[in-house]
Amino acid sequence: MKRLGYLGMIFSYALFVLDITWTRLCIVIGVLLLLGSIFLIGTNFKGETVVEGGSKPKIDTCLTVVAMLPVIVVGAIPLLLFTSIFAVMDMIWSNFKKQTKPLRQLDFIMTTQKQGKEKVFLFSKGDLVIKIIRYKSYEISFDKGASFCLVTDADIGTKEERQAITNAMVAFDECDYRDKDAYEPTRVIVDFLVKYL
């Protein structure tokens, strides 16, 4: 009977597909057939032997997979859509180029280079060079990159603003790994630099 139930499920899927091109009657028949098939699959009838832990015949295994595949796919689509939307939103929100756009609008030229395994972003304009190793260090040079100091140690801005940057970096270092993007200090530092450069 379970085999008949799986066959009924598969046939009801075919009726749903036919409904797109044929008639609305197919959907009613398909739903009734699907409900009847689920009843057949879930009910143990007299004379039917239930083998615990034993292997099912190959035909039953194939029918189970074919019957359940659309259910799994339909269930997975909303999950994939939900995950994709949040992944795209996260990429847009934490996009480094977007975060540093105010510097480029001030005519800073952005270049990248490798320093070991780290990607280093350099923003140059005249004698000023800003060196950013994302999530790790934010340095500035006033002599075309001959020597760098931390942005918080540079003689720009107020002491309170430099302390706010230090606090943002400490909060980033101490936050839970799942919240890293929310505490990422690049925005705070870029806003500070744009204000004083």
Secondary structure in CASP SS format (residue, H / E / C, confidence):
PFRMAT SS
TARGET T0000
AUTHOR 0000-0000-0000
METHOD secondary structure of the structure
MODEL  1
M C 1.00
K H 1.00
R H 1.00
L H 1.00
G H 1.00
Y H 1.00
L H 1.00
G H 1.00
M H 1.00
I H 1.00
F H 1.00
S H 1.00
Y H 1.00
A H 1.00
L H 1.00
F H 1.00
V H 1.00
L H 1.00
D H 1.00
I H 1.00
T H 1.00
W C 1.00
T C 1.00
R C 1.00
L H 1.00
C H 1.00
I H 1.00
V H 1.00
I H 1.00
G H 1.00
V H 1.00
L H 1.00
L H 1.00
L H 1.00
L H 1.00
G H 1.00
S H 1.00
I H 1.00
F H 1.00
L H 1.00
I H 1.00
G H 1.00
T C 1.00
N C 1.00
F C 1.00
K C 1.00
G C 1.00
E C 1.00
T C 1.00
V C 1.00
V C 1.00
E C 1.00
G C 1.00
G C 1.00
S C 1.00
K C 1.00
P C 1.00
K H 1.00
I H 1.00
D H 1.00
T H 1.00
C H 1.00
L H 1.00
T H 1.00
V H 1.00
V H 1.00
A H 1.00
M H 1.00
L H 1.00
P H 1.00
V H 1.00
I H 1.00
V H 1.00
V H 1.00
G H 1.00
A H 1.00
I H 1.00
P H 1.00
L H 1.00
L H 1.00
L H 1.00
F H 1.00
T H 1.00
S H 1.00
I H 1.00
F H 1.00
A H 1.00
V H 1.00
M H 1.00
D H 1.00
M H 1.00
I H 1.00
W H 1.00
S C 1.00
N C 1.00
F H 1.00
K H 1.00
K H 1.00
Q H 1.00
T C 1.00
K H 1.00
P H 1.00
L H 1.00
R H 1.00
Q H 1.00
L C 1.00
D C 1.00
F C 1.00
I E 1.00
M E 1.00
T E 1.00
T E 1.00
Q E 1.00
K E 1.00
Q E 1.00
G C 1.00
K C 1.00
E E 1.00
K E 1.00
V E 1.00
F E 1.00
L E 1.00
F E 1.00
S E 1.00
K E 1.00
G C 1.00
D C 1.00
L E 1.00
V E 1.00
I E 1.00
K E 1.00
I E 1.00
I E 1.00
R C 1.00
Y C 1.00
K C 1.00
S E 1.00
Y E 1.00
E E 1.00
I E 1.00
S E 1.00
F C 1.00
D C 1.00
K C 1.00
G C 1.00
A C 1.00
S C 1.00
F C 1.00
C E 1.00
L E 1.00
V H 1.00
T H 1.00
D H 1.00
A C 1.00
D C 1.00
I C 1.00
G C 1.00
T C 1.00
K H 1.00
E H 1.00
E H 1.00
R H 1.00
Q H 1.00
A H 1.00
I H 1.00
T H 1.00
N H 1.00
A H 1.00
M H 1.00
V H 1.00
A H 1.00
F H 1.00
D H 1.00
E H 1.00
C C 1.00
D C 1.00
Y H 1.00
R H 1.00
D H 1.00
K H 1.00
D H 1.00
A H 1.00
Y H 1.00
E C 1.00
P C 1.00
T H 1.00
R H 1.00
V H 1.00
I H 1.00
V H 1.00
D H 1.00
F H 1.00
L H 1.00
V H 1.00
K H 1.00
Y H 1.00
L C 1.00
END
